[in-house]
Each structure stands twice: as C-alpha cells, then as structure tokens.
Amino acid sequence: MSTLFESLVAGEHERAGRLPVFAPFDGVLIAEVETVGESGVGQSLETAYRLFRDRRRWLPLEQRIEILERTGQILRERAEMLALEAAREGGKPLIDSRVEVARAIDSIRLCVDCLRTDGGEVVPMGINAASAGRRAFTVPEPIGVVVAVSAFNHPLNLIAHQVGPAIAAGCPVVVKPAEDTPLSCFRFVRVLREAGLPEEWCQALVTRDLEVATGLVSDPRLGFLSFIGSARVGWKLRSLLAPGTRCALEHGGAAPVIVAADADLDAAIPKLAKGGFYHAGQVCVSVQRVFAHRTIAGEVAARLAEAAEGLRIGDPTLPDTEVGPLIREAEVQRVDDWVRQAASRGTRVLTGGEVLSKSTYACTVLDDPPPDTRVSTEEVFGPAVCVYPFDDLNDAAARANGLRWAFQAAVFTRDMATAMEACHALDASAVMINDHTAFRADWMPFAGLRESGLGVGGIPYTLRDMQVRKLIVVH
C-alpha cells in the first residue's frame, strides 16, 4: 500500500480525490497525494487572506528569522533522504539532487541574510524648500497573500525559492507544486511547520483539475503570483490575474552559446556537455544551440558527441548515474520526433538520436540542423544539443537572438574583447564567459526576457518583490 500525503490546508477541508505519484524512471508508484476542489482552494485562500488582513497576527521579524534558521537546520539533518527522494520522484540523478538540496538549504540561509541586512532606506529630505524640516524612510511590509505555482525539474529548491522569500517577507503563502513532483514540496512545508511556522502561514495543495488550479491564481485575494513553468501556461495565468495582483513568471528558453575560434576546447567541452545534458536537458537554461566558429565547428561537434557518449544514463537513485529519465514517457517520444524531423531534413546525428527505454533518451548531438526545424526554433527540454558553424560573431549573435526566447547565454573565448563584444551583441539577461548557460547562484538575478519570463528571480529579488516599501515622512 502506497504512502498517502494529505493536503496541507489549514483546518478541516473537503478532499476531492487522490493523485498517484510515479517514479519517472521505472513507473513504480511512490505515493499518493490528496487533491482538493473549489472548496479546498477557497478555504486555503480565505485562511491566508484573513491572516494577512489582521496585522496583530503578523509574524515578528525575529520569529521569522528563528523559523527559517531552524528550517535550514532540519533540512541539513535530512539532506541525504531529501536528495534520494527528490531523485526518485523527479528523475534528476542523485549526484545532482544532492547539490539541489544543498542549494535549497543555502536559499533559506540567504532569506535570513536578507532580513538581517535590509531594513528599508533613508530617503533624502531637506534638499529644497518644500522638503525642509522633514525626515523620510521606508519600512518593508508584506505585499499580501502569495500563491506559488511550481515546476517539476527542481522539486525542492524551486519551492525554497518561492516559499522561503514569502515567509521571510511575512506573507501567507499557498503553494501548488507540479503534479509530477509534489512530494518534495510537501516535505518542505512539513519542515517549515516542524520549525515552528503556524500551519496557516504556509499551505500546500494539489488541485483536482486545471479549472480548480486556475481559480487559485485568478482569485482577487491574491497579492502576488509566483509562477515557474511553461510560457504557454504562465502568460495565460497572467492574463487571468485580478486587477492589482503582482506576479513573477519564469519560463524556458533555447539557450545559445558562442564558441570563438580561440576558445579553450579542453575546458569548454566538459562544460557544454554538463550544461546540455544535466537533468537530461530539462532545465530552462540548458545549453541547446552552440554556434561555433567554422574553423573549429567540426571539432566542437565531434568532441561534444564523444563527451555525450561517455555519460552514464540510467536509474537516478544510483550514485554513478549522470543522466536520468525524462519526466514523462510522452516527452521521450516528443524529443525523438523532433530529432527525427531534423534528421529527415539532412541533419547529421553525430551521436544519440534513439529511444533507450520508455523513460530515457540517448544524449544527442546534431550537426547544423536547418534553422526552421523544431530543434532550432523551440525549447527542446530534452538531451539534445545542436552545433552550428558561423563566420562572423555578429551574425552568430543575430541567429542566437532570432527566437522569441531570451534568457541566459554564454561565450567561450580567450580574448576579453571578444567576450565583451558577444556580451553586448547577445539578447540575454545574463551572459556567462567561459562557462555553460545553466550556471546559477541562488543570490544572483535570474530573469527571462521576452517570452522567457517576467520579473527577476533569485532570493533577494524575489523577497523584495513580495514586499511593499512603505514610505514614512516625519515633519
């Protein structure tokens, strides 16, 4: 009999059913999660809204810090279990899931650091006759009820990035994890409560269906929506927000890399392989399109294919696995269809291009696919990397910029002038020099441009988004 995870809605509430959660690698039933309908969603929002409207019940700053510090301590004590379970439910290999858990712990510490160092600002007064005799300063206050809708690919750290800042800001939060990976979220919320957070301050639920989920984000009691997921869903939800509700959207992209003729390929190839095939390419800033100077393009493609062939694909809970499954069997077929489309148009498949099992796909390198194929125009979100030759850096940047996505990018070169030229030419919110596009530190700004998102992620930036800076002027 499978383990049942009950909905974490404060108080008694109606249950709508159960959602089975399967391991993506072998399809084994891991657990079941209770789902809620309209009444459960309504109750969670009413609880959170009443809490926010009663300022006497707001959690003092020192209590929020204490809860977050204790949360980090508990997560640290259970790190190996959390990593193993995250690998099991999400398919990210254990070696990378351990890193994710460490990042989640650090994300909570960053929330505390922000609270300790940011208490508002002094606003200059007395600089003209109108402001004479006045002093002004800002104080941070919570923006309101936060609803966090999350994605599957980082089932613990994404929750930490959405829920941690909400708690730090003093906002009641209702979190809806991805249906494929709800268990890490539920464990995280349980840890928060174990650390002393009253249950009504953070509620976690999975909805019965999409219609109920839509009602969760379109409710006028929301102050802020944090969404991580597909662009199609994110922009649709934004259009349904009630007037006044703020939001941040984090979608995907088709991350470009420029490899200049002078690049150190011994250093670049391992990084390109890691950035392209990490979590089977299921990362919003995975290396997807590599533009290599024509004099080295063949070598880059061949060496990247050789690196891809050496990666160990299999059970994500085993310590030596480097690439795990795709999240659903249908995704394996989709990636294969896209690769086959490119191959049918004359693209050389240097390695991979085959289904290994119902859940796994071979790490694939494609040589110069046509610009109108789906692997060139859409986010693959799978283990496939394309290599294109170029003659002029600005032309390569123009091709890199030619999609509706714009997120993180990278350039490999030994020359700083070339690096800065690429940084200037690329449409990207961040450009990595001599590193892959998937690099991220949890305190840095993380922002999708154009259809890739709205707003800026990263712990300090999310925390500030979830606050109001109230100005106080003393005369």
N, C-alpha and C positions, 0 to 999 in steps of 0.2 A: 504493500500500500504506500502511495507516494506521500511526501510531506505536504501539508497544507499551510500556505502563508495567508493569514487572514488580512483583510483590508485594514489599513492603519488610519481609519477615520475615527475621530474623537467621538465617544459616546456610542450608544446603540444605534444601529442603522440597518437598513434593508440590504440584503445580499441578493445579487442578480444572477449569480452562477459561478462557475469555476473556469479558469483558463489553464490548460496544461502547458507546462514549460518543458521543452525537449532540448537535449544536448544537440547542437547542430552537427557535430562530427559523426555520431553514430545513431542519432534519433532516439536515444534512451530517454524515457520520461524521468525528469529530475524531481519535479514538484508540481503542485497546483497552486494557483493564486485566486483568491476570491475576487470577483468583479462586482462593480456597483452600477446602478442605473441612475436615472434622473434624481431620485430622492437622495441617494447617497452623495452625489455630486453637490446637490443643493445644500445638504446638511454640512458638508465639509466647508463650502464657501460661506455659509451663514455663520458657522463657528468661527472661522478665521476673520470674517468681517466684523462681527461683534467684538472680538478680541481687539482688533485694531482700533475700533471706534472708542473703546474705553481706555483712555490714556492712563488711568490709575493702574491698569494691569500690564502696561508695557514692562518688558524686562529691563532692569537697570544695566548699564554698561558693564559693571563689574561682574554681574551674574552671567551675561552673555560670554564674556571672556572666560570665566570659570568653566562654563559648559563646553565651550569649544576646546579648551585645553584638555579637559577630561575626555572629550570625544577623540582627540588625537592620540591620547594615551591608550585608550581601549583599542582603537584601530591598529596601533603599533603592536599591542599584545596579540592581536588576532590576524596579523598580516599574512602569514602563510596560508591559513584557512581561507581568508578572503580572496587571495590570489588564485588558489586552486579552484574555488567555486566560481570565480569570475571567468577563469579559463574554461571551465566545464560548460557554463551557460552561454558564453559569448563566442567561444572558439579562438580567442586570442591565445597564443602559446604561453605556457606558464612562465617562461623566461621574461616575456614582455608584460604579462599580468602582474608579476612581482614588481616591475617598475611602475606600473599603473597604481598599485596600492601605495607604494612609497610616495608617488606624486599626490595621491589623494590626502595622505597624512600631511604632506607639506602644504597642500592647498588650505587645509584647516589652520595650520600654523600661520600661513600668510594672512588669513582672515583676522587672526588675533593681532598680528603685527600691524595691520592697517588700523585696527581700532586703537592700538596704543600710540599711534603716531599721527593720526588725522582727527583733529577735534574742531575743524572749521577754519575760517580765515578771518583776518582783520581786513576790513575794507577802509581805504583811506578817506578821512574826512578832514575838514578844516583847511582845505586847499583852495577854497574860494569863499566869497561872502555867504553864499547860500548854504554851504556845509559847515560854517563856523560854529564852534561850540557843540559839536556833535562827535560821538564815537559810534562806530558801527562794526559789527562782527556777524559771522554766520555760525549756526549750530546745525549739525546733521540730525535729521529725523527720518523715520521710515516712510517710504513712499506709499505703502498700503499693502494690501494682500498680493502676494506673489504667487502666480501659477507657473510651475516649471514643467515643460514637456521635453523629454529627453530622448536620446538616440541609443542604439544598441552597442556601438563599437567601443566605447569606454564605459562600461556599465557602472563602475564605481566613481571614477574621477570626474566624469561629466556631472554626476549627481552632486559631488563635492563642490564643483564649480558653480552650480546653480543654487543649491540649498545652503551651502556654507555662507556665502555672502548675504543671503536673505536673513538667516539667523543673526549674523553679525550686525546687519543693518537694523535689526529689530522688527522685521516684517514677518507676520504669519505667512506660512508657505504651504501650498498644496502641490505635491509633485506627482506627475504621471510618468512613470518610466516606459521605455519601449516594451512592447508585449513580448518580444523575443527574449529580453533580458531584465525581468523585473526583480529578480531575487537579490542582486547586489544592492539595489536601491532600498528594498525593504530591510535588509540587514543594516544598511547605513542609518536609516531612520530609527531603527530599534536601538542602535548605539547612541544616537543623539538623546533618546529618551532615557536610556540607561545612565547617560552622563548628567541627567538632571533637567533636561528640557521638558516642560509640561507638554502633554501629548497634543493639545490643541494648537501649539505653535508650529508643528510640522506634521502634516498628514500625507500619507502616500496611498494611492489607489490606482487600480486599473479599471477602465470603463468597459461596460458590456459591449459597446459598439462605437462606431465612428460618430454617429449622431450625438450620443451622450458626451463623447470627448469634445465635440465642437461646442456643446453647451457649456462645458467647463471653461473654455477660453473666451467665449463671447459674453460672459456674464458681466453686467455693469459694476459689480462689486470688486472687480479686479483693479489693482493699481498698476501691476506690471506683469507682462508675459515674457518669460524666458523660454525660447524655443530652439532646440537643436535637432536638425533632421533635414529632410529633403526640401529643395527650393519650392517644388510644386505645393507641398503642404504648408510650408512656412508662409509664403506670400498669400495663400488662401486664408490662413488663420488671421494674418494681419488685417485683411480686408473685413473680417468679421468682428474685430475688436470694438467694444463700446467706446463712444467718444470720451477722450481723456485718458484712456488706458495707454501707458507707455509699453514699449517692447524692445527686445533684442532678438535678432534672428541669426542663427549660424547654420549655413547650408554647406554645399560642397563646391568642388571646382575640378579643373583638369590641369593640375599644377605643371607649369613649364620650367625647364632647366636649359640654360645656355652653357655649352661646353666649348670654351675658346680653344684655338689651335695650340696655345701654350699650356693648357691645363695639365696638372699632375695626375695622370690617369691611375697611377698606383694608389693614390689617395682617393680619387673621385669614384672609381668603380664600386668599391665596397659601400660607399655612402649612397650611391644611386640604387644599388641593389637593396639596401636596407630601406630606403625611402620609398621604393616602388613595391616591395613585396612584404613589408611589415604589415601584420594582420591581414595577409592575403590581399593587400591593396585597398582594404575597406576603411580608409581614413580620408577625411575631407581635403587634406593637403598632400596626398600621396603623389610621389613622382609618377607622372603619366606621359608627358611629352618632353623628350630630350632632343634639343636642337644642337647638333654637334658640327663643328666646322668641317667642311668637306674633306680636308686633308686628313682628318682623324676619325671621320664618322664611321667608316667601316670597322676600325679597331675598337671604337667605343661600343658599337653594337655587338661585335663578336665577343669582347671581354665581358660585357654585361650579360650576354647569353650564357657564357661559361659560368659566371657567378650564380646565375639563376639556377643552372643545372645542379649546382652543388648544395642547394638549400634542402634541408630535410623537411618533408611535408608529411603531416600525419596527426595523431592524437594530440590535441593541445595541452592535455594534462601531463604529458611526459616531458621530463626536463630537457631532453635533447631535440625536441621538435622546434623548428624555426618558422614554419608556415602552417597554419591550421586551416580549417574549413571556411567556406563562405557561410553566411548566416542562415541561408535557406537553400534548399535544393534547386528551386526555380532560378536563383541567382547564378548557379553553376551553368545552367542551360543558357541563360541570357548572355553571360560572358562568352561562352562558346559560340553562340550565334554571331556576336559582334566580331569575334576573331575570324570566324569563317567568312563573314561578309568581306572583311579586309583581304583575306587570302584569295577569295574569288575574284578580286579586282587586281590581282597580280602582286600583292604584298608577300615578301618572303617572311615566313615564320622561322626565325633563327633557332628558337627552342620553345618547347611547350606546345600550346595550341591544342590541348587534348584534355578531356574529362578523365580524371583519375579514379573517381568514385562518385557516388551520389552527392557527396558534400565537398569534395576537393577538386581543384583545377590546377593543372601544371603551371608553374611560373613561366610566363610567356614574354618573349621579346620579338617585336615586329619591326621590320626594316622598311622605313619610309612608306607607310600606308597613305593612300590618296587623301587629300585634305577634306573630302566630303564624306568619308566613311565615319561610322559612329565612334570608332576608337579614336578618331581625330577630332571629333566635334562635341562629344558628350563625356560626362564623367563615367569612366569605366567602373570604378568602385569594385575592382577585382584585380587579380595578379597579372596584369598586362601592361607592359611599358613599350612605347613607340619611340624609335630613333629616326630623326630626320636630318639630312645634311643641309648646311647653309653656307653661303659665300660671304655675306655681309651681315655684321652684327645687327644693324638696324632693321634689315629685312627679317632676320630671325625674331627680333622683338616684335615686329609688326605681326608676324604669323602667330607668335605666342599670345599677342593681345587680341587676336581676331575672334575670340569666342565671347559669349555673354557672361562667362565666369571670370572672376579676378579675385585671387586670394593670395597665397604665398607663392613665391618663385625663388629661383636660385641661379647662380652663375659660378662656374669653375674657371679660374684663370690664375696665373702667377703675377699678373700685372694689375696694379691697383687702378690705373687709369681705365683699363678695360672693364674692371669690376664696377667702377663708378658710372661708366657710360651705360652699362647694362642696367644698373640700378635705376638710372634716370629714364631709360627707354621702356622698361617693363611696367605695364599696368599691374600693380600688386600692392597690397597693404604692407608686405614685408618681403625683403629680398635677402636670401642667405648667400653669403660669399664663401665658396669652398665648403659648403655643407648642403645636405639634401633639404627639400622643401617641407618635409614633415617635422623639422625641428620645432620644438616649442618648450619654453619655460613658463611655468604657471603664473608668474608675475608679469609677463610681458603682454603688450596689447596683441590681440588676436582678432582680426577683423576681415570678414568677407566683403568685397566690394561688388557693385553691380548686382547680378542675381545671386551672388555667393553669400549675401547676408546683409544685415543692418545693425549698426551699433558696433561696439567694441567689447570683446570678451577679455578674459584674464581677471584674476581675483580682484585687484584694486579697482579696475574699471567697472566690473560688474557690481561691486559693492557700492561704488559711487552712483551708478545708475539706479540702484534700489533705495537711494536716499533723496530727500529734499534738503536743500541748503536754505534753511530759514534765516532771513536777514533780520537782525535786531539793531535798531538805531536808537541811541540814547541821546537826548537833548538836555 
